[in-house]
Amino acid sequence: MKLNLVSSYEITVKEGQHLNKGDELGMFHFGGSTHCLVFGPDVKLAFDFHNTEPGLDATNIPVCSRIATVLTND
C-alpha cells in the first residue's frame, strides 16, 4: 500500500470567482511529517494560534513552536 501525506495545500480560487467544470480549485503539496496526538476526554488544552485565526486566511505556525499547553488543576 502506498501512502502519500499532504503537508500543505494551496487554494488558487478567490471568493466570488466564476468557475467552469474542470477548473482548478487548488492543489496539495506532498511531503513533510505528520504527527497525531491523542488525549483522553478529561485533558484540557489551551491552544496557541500565534496571532492567527484558524481558517483559509491563517498563516503558518513556525516550526518547533508550541501549539498547545496541557492545563492542570493547580
FENRATA-V121418 format. One record per backbone hydrogen bond with DSSP energy under -0.5 kcal/mol. CO is the residue of the C=O (numbers start at 1). NH is the residue of the N-H. E is the energy in kcal/mol with one decimal. If there is no record, write none. Layout:
CO/NH/E
CO/NH/E
//
This chain:
5/7/-0.6
5/31/-2.0
8/29/-3.3
10/12/-0.6
10/27/-2.4
14/17/-2.2
20/23/-2.5
25/12/-1.8
25/13/-0.9
27/10/-2.9
28/30/-0.5
29/7/-2.4
29/8/-1.7
40/43/-1.4
44/71/-2.9
45/47/-0.6
46/69/-1.9
47/49/-0.6
49/52/-0.7
55/58/-1.5
62/65/-1.4
67/48/-2.1
69/46/-2.4
71/44/-0.5
//
